[in-house]
Amino acid sequence: MPCPINHAYRKHTGHGTPCPYIMPKPIRAPMLSPDQTDLTVFPQTTRLASHERYELSSCYQLNFSSQSTDHTIFDQCRLEQVNFSSTELDDFELNDVELQECDLANATWRKVMIYRTTIQACRAVGLNVNEAYFKDVIIRDTNLMLAQFRFSEFKSVRFENCNFKGADFQNADLRGVVFENCDLSESEISFANLKNTDIRGCEIKQIRANGESLKGLIVEPFQAAYFAGLLGLNVKWTDEENPNRQR
């Protein structure tokens, strides 16, 4: 019988039948020039346009805040300290893009598609990317408190040192995603597909989940005990006092 929660724990203890563990596929990096000499620099007056493709470009300290577009594409671009806060972008695409220290707070990107992209040290509090598609994406050192990822799909994705406190992953497909040293406290993962999702080393205080979504989730022993408590089990260590034990 396959274990419902923790392959790593069973492998360590030798108890039960171990769950199959599939190593995450290598994440492909953005295909960008090693320097920026061949990139077109956006003028400071640039406004986003619908049905426009921006490619082989570099953006620095531009302010796109509160702009709205439909089917805008960034392809092979470097974006540094760009303000996307409160933008409303429908059918938005990021292909082979690096975002560094950008402001994505309270942006709504409907059905966004993100390929071979790295996001580093960005502010993304309240970002809404429900029904998004992520493939070959690494997000590091980014504040994603209260972000919305409902019904989103993640393929070959890794999060490092990110704050997901209060984030919503309901019904998301997170198979194989790695969360490294992230804060998932008070987040919602009910009805998500978490097979081979690795959250070892993450803060999970007051995380919300249902039993079905926990199948295949990779956790540490203390995390397994926490999730068991969510399922109604009363977990105790063997050296704890048992009032019903006869001496």
Secondary structure, DSSP 8 states (H G I E B T S, - for coil): ---SS-HHHHHHH--S-----------------SSSTTSEE--TT----TT-EEEEEEEES-B-TT-EEES-EEEEEEEES-B-TT-EEET-EEEEEEEES-B-TT-EEET-EEEEEEEES-B-TT-B-TT-EEEEEEEES-B-TT-B-TT-EEEEEEEES-B-TT-B-TT-B-TT-EEES-B-TT-B-TT-B-TT-B-TT-B-TT-B--TGGGTT-B--HHHHHHHHHHTT-----TTS--TT---
